[in-house]
Amino acid sequence: MDFTPYPSADKTKDKSLQNLTRKKISGHRALLGTPTKRPKGTCIAFVSAGSGQSFRLMVVPFSEDAPGPSAPVLATNFAEAILKHLI
């Protein structure tokens, strides 16, 4: 799991990221998907956290056979927990 805050940029509005799937996480705009040039199963999420703010989560699974939720589910769950503490 990798967390990157963008305190002065809402990356969910970045036109270069529009190939990711648009989604709502806890009522916030989000982009979710598999980035190119990353290991198989990797998931990236950009989540709007306020006016002109966002954060990025990148989840890289240990392996395809690792127990537990998929990378997109983990990214969504972590984003929900972060938003709960920010707002």
PDB file of N, CA, C and O in Angstrom:
ATOM      1  N   MET A   1       0.846  -1.162   0.000  1.00  0.00           N
ATOM      2  CA  MET A   1       0.000   0.000   0.000  1.00  0.00           C
ATOM      3  C   MET A   1       0.895   1.229   0.000  1.00  0.00           C
ATOM      4  O   MET A   1       1.836   1.330   0.788  1.00  0.00           O
ATOM      5  N   ASP A   2       0.592   2.149  -0.883  1.00  0.00           N
ATOM      6  CA  ASP A   2       1.327   3.404  -0.979  1.00  0.00           C
ATOM      7  C   ASP A   2       0.308   4.539  -0.915  1.00  0.00           C
ATOM      8  O   ASP A   2      -0.700   4.505  -1.621  1.00  0.00           O
ATOM      9  N   PHE A   3       0.558   5.534  -0.081  1.00  0.00           N
ATOM     10  CA  PHE A   3      -0.337   6.677   0.105  1.00  0.00           C
ATOM     11  C   PHE A   3       0.405   7.950  -0.289  1.00  0.00           C
ATOM     12  O   PHE A   3       1.507   8.205   0.196  1.00  0.00           O
ATOM     13  N   THR A   4      -0.200   8.749  -1.169  1.00  0.00           N
ATOM     14  CA  THR A   4       0.377  10.025  -1.558  1.00  0.00           C
ATOM     15  C   THR A   4      -0.695  11.097  -1.466  1.00  0.00           C
ATOM     16  O   THR A   4      -1.688  11.032  -2.192  1.00  0.00           O
ATOM     17  N   PRO A   5      -0.520  12.095  -0.581  1.00  0.00           N
ATOM     18  CA  PRO A   5      -1.483  13.191  -0.509  1.00  0.00           C
ATOM     19  C   PRO A   5      -1.172  14.261  -1.561  1.00  0.00           C
ATOM     20  O   PRO A   5      -0.012  14.490  -1.903  1.00  0.00           O
ATOM     21  N   TYR A   6      -2.199  14.895  -2.054  1.00  0.00           N
ATOM     22  CA  TYR A   6      -2.079  16.041  -2.955  1.00  0.00           C
ATOM     23  C   TYR A   6      -2.855  17.188  -2.310  1.00  0.00           C
ATOM     24  O   TYR A   6      -4.022  17.397  -2.643  1.00  0.00           O
ATOM     25  N   PRO A   7      -2.229  17.943  -1.388  1.00  0.00           N
ATOM     26  CA  PRO A   7      -2.947  18.968  -0.644  1.00  0.00           C
ATOM     27  C   PRO A   7      -3.385  20.172  -1.477  1.00  0.00           C
ATOM     28  O   PRO A   7      -4.227  20.953  -1.034  1.00  0.00           O
ATOM     29  N   SER A   8      -2.825  20.331  -2.675  1.00  0.00           N
ATOM     30  CA  SER A   8      -3.229  21.475  -3.496  1.00  0.00           C
ATOM     31  C   SER A   8      -3.582  21.077  -4.927  1.00  0.00           C
ATOM     32  O   SER A   8      -3.452  21.884  -5.848  1.00  0.00           O
ATOM     33  N   ALA A   9      -4.031  19.828  -5.113  1.00  0.00           N
ATOM     34  CA  ALA A   9      -4.426  19.364  -6.445  1.00  0.00           C
ATOM     35  C   ALA A   9      -5.486  18.272  -6.333  1.00  0.00           C
ATOM     36  O   ALA A   9      -5.332  17.315  -5.574  1.00  0.00           O
ATOM     37  N   ASP A  10      -6.546  18.429  -7.088  1.00  0.00           N
ATOM     38  CA  ASP A  10      -7.576  17.389  -7.156  1.00  0.00           C
ATOM     39  C   ASP A  10      -7.292  16.539  -8.387  1.00  0.00           C
ATOM     40  O   ASP A  10      -7.722  16.862  -9.494  1.00  0.00           O
ATOM     41  N   LYS A  11      -6.565  15.451  -8.178  1.00  0.00           N
ATOM     42  CA  LYS A  11      -6.158  14.578  -9.277  1.00  0.00           C
ATOM     43  C   LYS A  11      -7.331  13.860  -9.941  1.00  0.00           C
ATOM     44  O   LYS A  11      -7.172  13.309 -11.030  1.00  0.00           O
ATOM     45  N   THR A  12      -8.501  13.854  -9.311  1.00  0.00           N
ATOM     46  CA  THR A  12      -9.659  13.206  -9.941  1.00  0.00           C
ATOM     47  C   THR A  12     -10.147  14.004 -11.147  1.00  0.00           C
ATOM     48  O   THR A  12     -10.968  13.518 -11.925  1.00  0.00           O
ATOM     49  N   LYS A  13      -9.640  15.229 -11.301  1.00  0.00           N
ATOM     50  CA  LYS A  13     -10.003  16.065 -12.454  1.00  0.00           C
ATOM     51  C   LYS A  13      -8.911  16.074 -13.526  1.00  0.00           C
ATOM     52  O   LYS A  13      -9.062  16.730 -14.556  1.00  0.00           O
ATOM     53  N   ASP A  14      -7.823  15.357 -13.290  1.00  0.00           N
ATOM     54  CA  ASP A  14      -6.692  15.313 -14.216  1.00  0.00           C
ATOM     55  C   ASP A  14      -7.090  14.551 -15.482  1.00  0.00           C
ATOM     56  O   ASP A  14      -7.445  13.374 -15.416  1.00  0.00           O
ATOM     57  N   LYS A  15      -7.031  15.217 -16.620  1.00  0.00           N
ATOM     58  CA  LYS A  15      -7.452  14.608 -17.891  1.00  0.00           C
ATOM     59  C   LYS A  15      -6.589  13.407 -18.281  1.00  0.00           C
ATOM     60  O   LYS A  15      -7.059  12.524 -18.998  1.00  0.00           O
ATOM     61  N   SER A  16      -5.343  13.356 -17.826  1.00  0.00           N
ATOM     62  CA  SER A  16      -4.481  12.222 -18.186  1.00  0.00           C
ATOM     63  C   SER A  16      -4.843  10.951 -17.427  1.00  0.00           C
ATOM     64  O   SER A  16      -4.340   9.876 -17.753  1.00  0.00           O
ATOM     65  N   LEU A  17      -5.706  11.057 -16.422  1.00  0.00           N
ATOM     66  CA  LEU A  17      -6.111   9.898 -15.624  1.00  0.00           C
ATOM     67  C   LEU A  17      -7.524   9.421 -15.944  1.00  0.00           C
ATOM     68  O   LEU A  17      -8.038   8.526 -15.273  1.00  0.00           O
ATOM     69  N   GLN A  18      -8.146   9.996 -16.940  1.00  0.00           N
ATOM     70  CA  GLN A  18      -9.547   9.691 -17.219  1.00  0.00           C
ATOM     71  C   GLN A  18      -9.765   8.291 -17.792  1.00  0.00           C
ATOM     72  O   GLN A  18     -10.909   7.889 -18.007  1.00  0.00           O
ATOM     73  N   ASN A  19      -8.689   7.542 -18.041  1.00  0.00           N
ATOM     74  CA  ASN A  19      -8.845   6.151 -18.478  1.00  0.00           C
ATOM     75  C   ASN A  19      -9.207   5.239 -17.298  1.00  0.00           C
ATOM     76  O   ASN A  19      -9.599   4.089 -17.497  1.00  0.00           O
ATOM     77  N   LEU A  20      -9.076   5.755 -16.072  1.00  0.00           N
ATOM     78  CA  LEU A  20      -9.469   4.994 -14.889  1.00  0.00           C
ATOM     79  C   LEU A  20     -10.986   5.080 -14.722  1.00  0.00           C
ATOM     80  O   LEU A  20     -11.618   5.991 -15.256  1.00  0.00           O
ATOM     81  N   THR A  21     -11.560   4.152 -13.995  1.00  0.00           N
ATOM     82  CA  THR A  21     -13.006   4.089 -13.805  1.00  0.00           C
ATOM     83  C   THR A  21     -13.461   5.131 -12.785  1.00  0.00           C
ATOM     84  O   THR A  21     -12.918   5.214 -11.683  1.00  0.00           O
ATOM     85  N   ARG A  22     -14.456   5.918 -13.162  1.00  0.00           N
ATOM     86  CA  ARG A  22     -15.031   6.898 -12.233  1.00  0.00           C
ATOM     87  C   ARG A  22     -15.920   6.186 -11.232  1.00  0.00           C
ATOM     88  O   ARG A  22     -16.660   5.266 -11.576  1.00  0.00           O
ATOM     89  N   LYS A  23     -15.832   6.631  -9.982  1.00  0.00           N
ATOM     90  CA  LYS A  23     -16.543   5.974  -8.904  1.00  0.00           C
ATOM     91  C   LYS A  23     -16.761   6.976  -7.779  1.00  0.00           C
ATOM     92  O   LYS A  23     -16.114   8.022  -7.748  1.00  0.00           O
ATOM     93  N   LYS A  24     -17.649   6.672  -6.871  1.00  0.00           N
ATOM     94  CA  LYS A  24     -17.830   7.446  -5.643  1.00  0.00           C
ATOM     95  C   LYS A  24     -17.378   6.570  -4.485  1.00  0.00           C
ATOM     96  O   LYS A  24     -17.752   5.401  -4.390  1.00  0.00           O
ATOM     97  N   ILE A  25     -16.572   7.150  -3.611  1.00  0.00           N
ATOM     98  CA  ILE A  25     -16.157   6.466  -2.393  1.00  0.00           C
ATOM     99  C   ILE A  25     -16.554   7.362  -1.237  1.00  0.00           C
ATOM    100  O   ILE A  25     -16.048   8.476  -1.107  1.00  0.00           O
ATOM    101  N   SER A  26     -17.449   6.885  -0.403  1.00  0.00           N
ATOM    102  CA  SER A  26     -17.979   7.670   0.721  1.00  0.00           C
ATOM    103  C   SER A  26     -18.455   9.046   0.262  1.00  0.00           C
ATOM    104  O   SER A  26     -18.265  10.042   0.961  1.00  0.00           O
ATOM    105  N   GLY A  27     -19.071   9.094  -0.908  1.00  0.00           N
ATOM    106  CA  GLY A  27     -19.614  10.339  -1.440  1.00  0.00           C
ATOM    107  C   GLY A  27     -18.606  11.241  -2.122  1.00  0.00           C
ATOM    108  O   GLY A  27     -18.963  12.334  -2.560  1.00  0.00           O
ATOM    109  N   HIS A  28     -17.355  10.812  -2.224  1.00  0.00           N
ATOM    110  CA  HIS A  28     -16.300  11.609  -2.844  1.00  0.00           C
ATOM    111  C   HIS A  28     -15.972  11.058  -4.224  1.00  0.00           C
ATOM    112  O   HIS A  28     -16.005   9.848  -4.447  1.00  0.00           O
ATOM    113  N   ARG A  29     -15.655  11.959  -5.145  1.00  0.00           N
ATOM    114  CA  ARG A  29     -15.253  11.575  -6.486  1.00  0.00           C
ATOM    115  C   ARG A  29     -13.970  10.749  -6.402  1.00  0.00           C
ATOM    116  O   ARG A  29     -13.067  11.061  -5.626  1.00  0.00           O
ATOM    117  N   ALA A  30     -13.904   9.694  -7.210  1.00  0.00           N
ATOM    118  CA  ALA A  30     -12.716   8.847  -7.219  1.00  0.00           C
ATOM    119  C   ALA A  30     -12.487   8.277  -8.618  1.00  0.00           C
ATOM    120  O   ALA A  30     -13.420   8.133  -9.409  1.00  0.00           O
ATOM    121  N   LEU A  31     -11.250   7.965  -8.895  1.00  0.00           N
ATOM    122  CA  LEU A  31     -10.851   7.249 -10.096  1.00  0.00           C
ATOM    123  C   LEU A  31     -10.148   5.991  -9.621  1.00  0.00           C
ATOM    124  O   LEU A  31      -9.281   6.048  -8.749  1.00  0.00           O
ATOM    125  N   LEU A  32     -10.522   4.858 -10.192  1.00  0.00           N
ATOM    126  CA  LEU A  32     -10.007   3.572  -9.716  1.00  0.00           C
ATOM    127  C   LEU A  32      -9.684   2.690 -10.911  1.00  0.00           C
ATOM    128  O   LEU A  32     -10.451   2.640 -11.873  1.00  0.00           O
ATOM    129  N   GLY A  33      -8.563   2.000 -10.857  1.00  0.00           N
ATOM    130  CA  GLY A  33      -8.251   1.086 -11.940  1.00  0.00           C
ATOM    131  C   GLY A  33      -6.840   0.558 -11.876  1.00  0.00           C
ATOM    132  O   GLY A  33      -6.121   0.764 -10.899  1.00  0.00           O
ATOM    133  N   THR A  34      -6.452  -0.133 -12.948  1.00  0.00           N
ATOM    134  CA  THR A  34      -5.130  -0.718 -13.052  1.00  0.00           C
ATOM    135  C   THR A  34      -4.270   0.175 -13.922  1.00  0.00           C
ATOM    136  O   THR A  34      -4.574   0.372 -15.099  1.00  0.00           O
ATOM    137  N   PRO A  35      -3.200   0.719 -13.360  1.00  0.00           N
ATOM    138  CA  PRO A  35      -2.333   1.577 -14.160  1.00  0.00           C
ATOM    139  C   PRO A  35      -1.502   0.747 -15.123  1.00  0.00           C
ATOM    140  O   PRO A  35      -1.207  -0.420 -14.865  1.00  0.00           O
ATOM    141  N   THR A  36      -1.128   1.365 -16.236  1.00  0.00           N
ATOM    142  CA  THR A  36      -0.259   0.671 -17.179  1.00  0.00           C
ATOM    143  C   THR A  36       1.152   0.643 -16.605  1.00  0.00           C
ATOM    144  O   THR A  36       1.502   1.459 -15.752  1.00  0.00           O
ATOM    145  N   LYS A  37       1.932  -0.272 -17.063  1.00  0.00           N
ATOM    146  CA  LYS A  37       3.326  -0.421 -16.649  1.00  0.00           C
ATOM    147  C   LYS A  37       3.472  -0.694 -15.152  1.00  0.00           C
ATOM    148  O   LYS A  37       4.435  -0.245 -14.530  1.00  0.00           O
ATOM    149  N   ARG A  38       2.537  -1.414 -14.585  1.00  0.00           N
ATOM    150  CA  ARG A  38       2.609  -1.809 -13.164  1.00  0.00           C
ATOM    151  C   ARG A  38       2.416  -3.311 -13.086  1.00  0.00           C
ATOM    152  O   ARG A  38       1.887  -3.909 -14.024  1.00  0.00           O
ATOM    153  N   PRO A  39       2.832  -3.937 -11.993  1.00  0.00           N
ATOM    154  CA  PRO A  39       2.646  -5.384 -11.858  1.00  0.00           C
ATOM    155  C   PRO A  39       1.170  -5.781 -11.973  1.00  0.00           C
ATOM    156  O   PRO A  39       0.277  -5.019 -11.603  1.00  0.00           O
ATOM    157  N   LYS A  40       0.940  -6.962 -12.480  1.00  0.00           N
ATOM    158  CA  LYS A  40      -0.411  -7.485 -12.626  1.00  0.00           C
ATOM    159  C   LYS A  40      -1.130  -7.479 -11.276  1.00  0.00           C
ATOM    160  O   LYS A  40      -0.557  -7.882 -10.264  1.00  0.00           O
ATOM    161  N   GLY A  41      -2.376  -7.024 -11.263  1.00  0.00           N
ATOM    162  CA  GLY A  41      -3.163  -7.004 -10.042  1.00  0.00           C
ATOM    163  C   GLY A  41      -3.065  -5.705  -9.264  1.00  0.00           C
ATOM    164  O   GLY A  41      -3.788  -5.506  -8.287  1.00  0.00           O
ATOM    165  N   THR A  42      -2.168  -4.813  -9.692  1.00  0.00           N
ATOM    166  CA  THR A  42      -2.012  -3.519  -9.020  1.00  0.00           C
ATOM    167  C   THR A  42      -3.252  -2.669  -9.238  1.00  0.00           C
ATOM    168  O   THR A  42      -3.842  -2.676 -10.319  1.00  0.00           O
ATOM    169  N   CYS A  43      -3.639  -1.944  -8.211  1.00  0.00           N
ATOM    170  CA  CYS A  43      -4.782  -1.038  -8.313  1.00  0.00           C
ATOM    171  C   CYS A  43      -4.357   0.333  -7.814  1.00  0.00           C
ATOM    172  O   CYS A  43      -3.640   0.457  -6.821  1.00  0.00           O
ATOM    173  N   ILE A  44      -4.814   1.360  -8.522  1.00  0.00           N
ATOM    174  CA  ILE A  44      -4.544   2.732  -8.117  1.00  0.00           C
ATOM    175  C   ILE A  44      -5.881   3.439  -7.928  1.00  0.00           C
ATOM    176  O   ILE A  44      -6.825   3.226  -8.688  1.00  0.00           O
ATOM    177  N   ALA A  45      -5.945   4.277  -6.911  1.00  0.00           N
ATOM    178  CA  ALA A  45      -7.160   5.050  -6.646  1.00  0.00           C
ATOM    179  C   ALA A  45      -6.761   6.494  -6.364  1.00  0.00           C
ATOM    180  O   ALA A  45      -5.890   6.759  -5.536  1.00  0.00           O
ATOM    181  N   PHE A  46      -7.402   7.415  -7.057  1.00  0.00           N
ATOM    182  CA  PHE A  46      -7.281   8.836  -6.767  1.00  0.00           C
ATOM    183  C   PHE A  46      -8.615   9.257  -6.180  1.00  0.00           C
ATOM    184  O   PHE A  46      -9.663   8.995  -6.771  1.00  0.00           O
ATOM    185  N   VAL A  47      -8.590   9.910  -5.018  1.00  0.00           N
ATOM    186  CA  VAL A  47      -9.829  10.249  -4.314  1.00  0.00           C
ATOM    187  C   VAL A  47      -9.815  11.727  -3.952  1.00  0.00           C
ATOM    188  O   VAL A  47      -8.853  12.225  -3.367  1.00  0.00           O
ATOM    189  N   SER A  48     -10.891  12.423  -4.306  1.00  0.00           N
ATOM    190  CA  SER A  48     -11.050  13.831  -3.953  1.00  0.00           C
ATOM    191  C   SER A  48     -11.317  13.922  -2.455  1.00  0.00           C
ATOM    192  O   SER A  48     -12.207  13.251  -1.932  1.00  0.00           O
ATOM    193  N   ALA A  49     -10.532  14.764  -1.765  1.00  0.00           N
ATOM    194  CA  ALA A  49     -10.669  14.852  -0.310  1.00  0.00           C
ATOM    195  C   ALA A  49     -11.192  16.202   0.155  1.00  0.00           C
ATOM    196  O   ALA A  49     -11.385  16.407   1.353  1.00  0.00           O
ATOM    197  N   GLY A  50     -11.420  17.107  -0.754  1.00  0.00           N
ATOM    198  CA  GLY A  50     -11.902  18.436  -0.410  1.00  0.00           C
ATOM    199  C   GLY A  50     -11.693  19.354  -1.596  1.00  0.00           C
ATOM    200  O   GLY A  50     -11.268  18.908  -2.662  1.00  0.00           O
ATOM    201  N   SER A  51     -11.978  20.594  -1.425  1.00  0.00           N
ATOM    202  CA  SER A  51     -11.833  21.562  -2.509  1.00  0.00           C
ATOM    203  C   SER A  51     -10.366  21.672  -2.930  1.00  0.00           C
ATOM    204  O   SER A  51      -9.537  22.185  -2.179  1.00  0.00           O
ATOM    205  N   GLY A  52     -10.058  21.195  -4.117  1.00  0.00           N
ATOM    206  CA  GLY A  52      -8.695  21.259  -4.627  1.00  0.00           C
ATOM    207  C   GLY A  52      -7.713  20.330  -3.944  1.00  0.00           C
ATOM    208  O   GLY A  52      -6.507  20.567  -3.996  1.00  0.00           O
ATOM    209  N   GLN A  53      -8.198  19.282  -3.309  1.00  0.00           N
ATOM    210  CA  GLN A  53      -7.333  18.329  -2.616  1.00  0.00           C
ATOM    211  C   GLN A  53      -7.703  16.903  -2.995  1.00  0.00           C
ATOM    212  O   GLN A  53      -8.855  16.614  -3.320  1.00  0.00           O
ATOM    213  N   SER A  54      -6.723  16.023  -2.949  1.00  0.00           N
ATOM    214  CA  SER A  54      -6.975  14.609  -3.216  1.00  0.00           C
ATOM    215  C   SER A  54      -5.832  13.780  -2.643  1.00  0.00           C
ATOM    216  O   SER A  54      -4.847  14.314  -2.132  1.00  0.00           O
ATOM    217  N   PHE A  55      -5.987  12.480  -2.739  1.00  0.00           N
ATOM    218  CA  PHE A  55      -4.907  11.572  -2.366  1.00  0.00           C
ATOM    219  C   PHE A  55      -4.922  10.380  -3.298  1.00  0.00           C
ATOM    220  O   PHE A  55      -5.925  10.068  -3.939  1.00  0.00           O
ATOM    221  N   ARG A  56      -3.766   9.721  -3.352  1.00  0.00           N
ATOM    222  CA  ARG A  56      -3.619   8.536  -4.193  1.00  0.00           C
ATOM    223  C   ARG A  56      -3.278   7.353  -3.318  1.00  0.00           C
ATOM    224  O   ARG A  56      -2.469   7.457  -2.396  1.00  0.00           O
ATOM    225  N   LEU A  57      -3.900   6.229  -3.613  1.00  0.00           N
ATOM    226  CA  LEU A  57      -3.551   4.953  -2.992  1.00  0.00           C
ATOM    227  C   LEU A  57      -3.137   4.002  -4.102  1.00  0.00           C
ATOM    228  O   LEU A  57      -3.804   3.908  -5.133  1.00  0.00           O
ATOM    229  N   MET A  58      -2.038   3.300  -3.889  1.00  0.00           N
ATOM    230  CA  MET A  58      -1.639   2.269  -4.831  1.00  0.00           C
ATOM    231  C   MET A  58      -1.480   0.980  -4.054  1.00  0.00           C
ATOM    232  O   MET A  58      -0.733   0.917  -3.078  1.00  0.00           O
ATOM    233  N   VAL A  59      -2.181  -0.039  -4.489  1.00  0.00           N
ATOM    234  CA  VAL A  59      -2.150  -1.337  -3.828  1.00  0.00           C
ATOM    235  C   VAL A  59      -1.490  -2.338  -4.771  1.00  0.00           C
ATOM    236  O   VAL A  59      -1.927  -2.527  -5.905  1.00  0.00           O
ATOM    237  N   VAL A  60      -0.443  -2.965  -4.285  1.00  0.00           N
ATOM    238  CA  VAL A  60       0.240  -4.013  -5.036  1.00  0.00           C
ATOM    239  C   VAL A  60       0.098  -5.296  -4.232  1.00  0.00           C
ATOM    240  O   VAL A  60       0.636  -5.393  -3.129  1.00  0.00           O
ATOM    241  N   PRO A  61      -0.621  -6.288  -4.769  1.00  0.00           N
ATOM    242  CA  PRO A  61      -0.827  -7.530  -4.013  1.00  0.00           C
ATOM    243  C   PRO A  61       0.470  -8.308  -3.865  1.00  0.00           C
ATOM    244  O   PRO A  61       1.376  -8.201  -4.691  1.00  0.00           O
ATOM    245  N   PHE A  62       0.541  -9.106  -2.780  1.00  0.00           N
ATOM    246  CA  PHE A  62       1.713  -9.952  -2.563  1.00  0.00           C
ATOM    247  C   PHE A  62       1.848 -10.974  -3.686  1.00  0.00           C
ATOM    248  O   PHE A  62       2.944 -11.205  -4.197  1.00  0.00           O
ATOM    249  N   SER A  63       0.738 -11.579  -4.061  1.00  0.00           N
ATOM    250  CA  SER A  63       0.715 -12.538  -5.169  1.00  0.00           C
ATOM    251  C   SER A  63      -0.742 -12.757  -5.559  1.00  0.00           C
ATOM    252  O   SER A  63      -1.657 -12.354  -4.841  1.00  0.00           O
ATOM    253  N   GLU A  64      -0.942 -13.393  -6.695  1.00  0.00           N
ATOM    254  CA  GLU A  64      -2.308 -13.663  -7.157  1.00  0.00           C
ATOM    255  C   GLU A  64      -3.053 -14.594  -6.210  1.00  0.00           C
ATOM    256  O   GLU A  64      -4.278 -14.522  -6.107  1.00  0.00           O
ATOM    257  N   ASP A  65      -2.326 -15.467  -5.519  1.00  0.00           N
ATOM    258  CA  ASP A  65      -2.945 -16.450  -4.641  1.00  0.00           C
ATOM    259  C   ASP A  65      -3.016 -16.007  -3.180  1.00  0.00           C
ATOM    260  O   ASP A  65      -3.413 -16.789  -2.316  1.00  0.00           O
ATOM    261  N   ALA A  66      -2.635 -14.760  -2.896  1.00  0.00           N
ATOM    262  CA  ALA A  66      -2.655 -14.274  -1.514  1.00  0.00           C
ATOM    263  C   ALA A  66      -4.093 -14.228  -1.006  1.00  0.00           C
ATOM    264  O   ALA A  66      -4.998 -13.819  -1.733  1.00  0.00           O
ATOM    265  N   PRO A  67      -4.304 -14.648   0.242  1.00  0.00           N
ATOM    266  CA  PRO A  67      -5.665 -14.603   0.786  1.00  0.00           C
ATOM    267  C   PRO A  67      -6.098 -13.164   1.054  1.00  0.00           C
ATOM    268  O   PRO A  67      -5.267 -12.274   1.233  1.00  0.00           O
ATOM    269  N   GLY A  68      -7.389 -12.957   1.077  1.00  0.00           N
ATOM    270  CA  GLY A  68      -7.920 -11.635   1.395  1.00  0.00           C
ATOM    271  C   GLY A  68      -8.563 -10.969   0.200  1.00  0.00           C
ATOM    272  O   GLY A  68      -8.640 -11.544  -0.886  1.00  0.00           O
ATOM    273  N   PRO A  69      -9.026  -9.738   0.415  1.00  0.00           N
ATOM    274  CA  PRO A  69      -9.730  -9.017  -0.647  1.00  0.00           C
ATOM    275  C   PRO A  69      -8.808  -8.648  -1.808  1.00  0.00           C
ATOM    276  O   PRO A  69      -7.585  -8.620  -1.667  1.00  0.00           O
ATOM    277  N   SER A  70      -9.414  -8.370  -2.939  1.00  0.00           N
ATOM    278  CA  SER A  70      -8.663  -7.956  -4.121  1.00  0.00           C
ATOM    279  C   SER A  70      -8.094  -6.551  -3.920  1.00  0.00           C
ATOM    280  O   SER A  70      -8.499  -5.835  -3.004  1.00  0.00           O
ATOM    281  N   ALA A  71      -7.165  -6.169  -4.772  1.00  0.00           N
ATOM    282  CA  ALA A  71      -6.539  -4.847  -4.675  1.00  0.00           C
ATOM    283  C   ALA A  71      -7.569  -3.714  -4.778  1.00  0.00           C
ATOM    284  O   ALA A  71      -7.471  -2.764  -4.001  1.00  0.00           O
ATOM    285  N   PRO A  72      -8.561  -3.759  -5.701  1.00  0.00           N
ATOM    286  CA  PRO A  72      -9.549  -2.678  -5.743  1.00  0.00           C
ATOM    287  C   PRO A  72     -10.378  -2.576  -4.456  1.00  0.00           C
ATOM    288  O   PRO A  72     -10.711  -1.473  -4.023  1.00  0.00           O
ATOM    289  N   VAL A  73     -10.706  -3.699  -3.854  1.00  0.00           N
ATOM    290  CA  VAL A  73     -11.465  -3.685  -2.596  1.00  0.00           C
ATOM    291  C   VAL A  73     -10.608  -3.088  -1.479  1.00  0.00           C
ATOM    292  O   VAL A  73     -11.100  -2.290  -0.681  1.00  0.00           O
ATOM    293  N   LEU A  74      -9.342  -3.466  -1.416  1.00  0.00           N
ATOM    294  CA  LEU A  74      -8.448  -2.907  -0.404  1.00  0.00           C
ATOM    295  C   LEU A  74      -8.284  -1.395  -0.590  1.00  0.00           C
ATOM    296  O   LEU A  74      -8.323  -0.645   0.385  1.00  0.00           O
ATOM    297  N   ALA A  75      -8.102  -0.948  -1.830  1.00  0.00           N
ATOM    298  CA  ALA A  75      -7.957   0.486  -2.095  1.00  0.00           C
ATOM    299  C   ALA A  75      -9.210   1.238  -1.652  1.00  0.00           C
ATOM    300  O   ALA A  75      -9.114   2.299  -1.035  1.00  0.00           O
ATOM    301  N   THR A  76     -10.378   0.694  -1.964  1.00  0.00           N
ATOM    302  CA  THR A  76     -11.641   1.325  -1.574  1.00  0.00           C
ATOM    303  C   THR A  76     -11.791   1.356  -0.057  1.00  0.00           C
ATOM    304  O   THR A  76     -12.181   2.378   0.506  1.00  0.00           O
ATOM    305  N   ASN A  77     -11.487   0.254   0.600  1.00  0.00           N
ATOM    306  CA  ASN A  77     -11.599   0.187   2.064  1.00  0.00           C
ATOM    307  C   ASN A  77     -10.667   1.183   2.747  1.00  0.00           C
ATOM    308  O   ASN A  77     -11.069   1.862   3.692  1.00  0.00           O
ATOM    309  N   PHE A  78      -9.432   1.272   2.276  1.00  0.00           N
ATOM    310  CA  PHE A  78      -8.489   2.225   2.864  1.00  0.00           C
ATOM    311  C   PHE A  78      -8.928   3.661   2.597  1.00  0.00           C
ATOM    312  O   PHE A  78      -8.822   4.516   3.476  1.00  0.00           O
ATOM    313  N   ALA A  79      -9.421   3.933   1.386  1.00  0.00           N
ATOM    314  CA  ALA A  79      -9.892   5.284   1.062  1.00  0.00           C
ATOM    315  C   ALA A  79     -11.047   5.678   1.982  1.00  0.00           C
ATOM    316  O   ALA A  79     -11.093   6.809   2.467  1.00  0.00           O
ATOM    317  N   GLU A  80     -11.966   4.765   2.222  1.00  0.00           N
ATOM    318  CA  GLU A  80     -13.090   5.043   3.129  1.00  0.00           C
ATOM    319  C   GLU A  80     -12.587   5.366   4.540  1.00  0.00           C
ATOM    320  O   GLU A  80     -13.087   6.289   5.183  1.00  0.00           O
ATOM    321  N   ALA A  81     -11.603   4.610   5.014  1.00  0.00           N
ATOM    322  CA  ALA A  81     -11.057   4.845   6.362  1.00  0.00           C
ATOM    323  C   ALA A  81     -10.336   6.195   6.428  1.00  0.00           C
ATOM    324  O   ALA A  81     -10.475   6.922   7.411  1.00  0.00           O
ATOM    325  N   ILE A  82      -9.578   6.529   5.400  1.00  0.00           N
ATOM    326  CA  ILE A  82      -8.881   7.812   5.379  1.00  0.00           C
ATOM    327  C   ILE A  82      -9.882   8.964   5.362  1.00  0.00           C
ATOM    328  O   ILE A  82      -9.737   9.923   6.119  1.00  0.00           O
ATOM    329  N   LEU A  83     -10.887   8.875   4.510  1.00  0.00           N
ATOM    330  CA  LEU A  83     -11.897   9.928   4.427  1.00  0.00           C
ATOM    331  C   LEU A  83     -12.626  10.116   5.747  1.00  0.00           C
ATOM    332  O   LEU A  83     -12.936  11.241   6.138  1.00  0.00           O
ATOM    333  N   LYS A  84     -12.897   9.018   6.427  1.00  0.00           N
ATOM    334  CA  LYS A  84     -13.599   9.094   7.716  1.00  0.00           C
ATOM    335  C   LYS A  84     -12.790   9.924   8.711  1.00  0.00           C
ATOM    336  O   LYS A  84     -13.373  10.648   9.518  1.00  0.00           O
ATOM    337  N   HIS A  85     -11.476   9.836   8.670  1.00  0.00           N
ATOM    338  CA  HIS A  85     -10.627  10.575   9.603  1.00  0.00           C
ATOM    339  C   HIS A  85     -10.319  11.991   9.141  1.00  0.00           C
ATOM    340  O   HIS A  85      -9.962  12.841   9.957  1.00  0.00           O
ATOM    341  N   LEU A  86     -10.451  12.258   7.852  1.00  0.00           N
ATOM    342  CA  LEU A  86     -10.171  13.598   7.329  1.00  0.00           C
ATOM    343  C   LEU A  86     -11.359  14.546   7.489  1.00  0.00           C
ATOM    344  O   LEU A  86     -11.183  15.745   7.706  1.00  0.00           O
ATOM    345  N   ILE A  87     -12.539  14.010   7.385  1.00  0.00           N
ATOM    346  CA  ILE A  87     -13.740  14.837   7.348  1.00  0.00           C
ATOM    347  C   ILE A  87     -14.353  14.942   8.724  1.00  0.00           C
ATOM    348  O   ILE A  87     -15.378  15.602   8.894  1.00  0.00           O
TER     349      ILE A  87
END
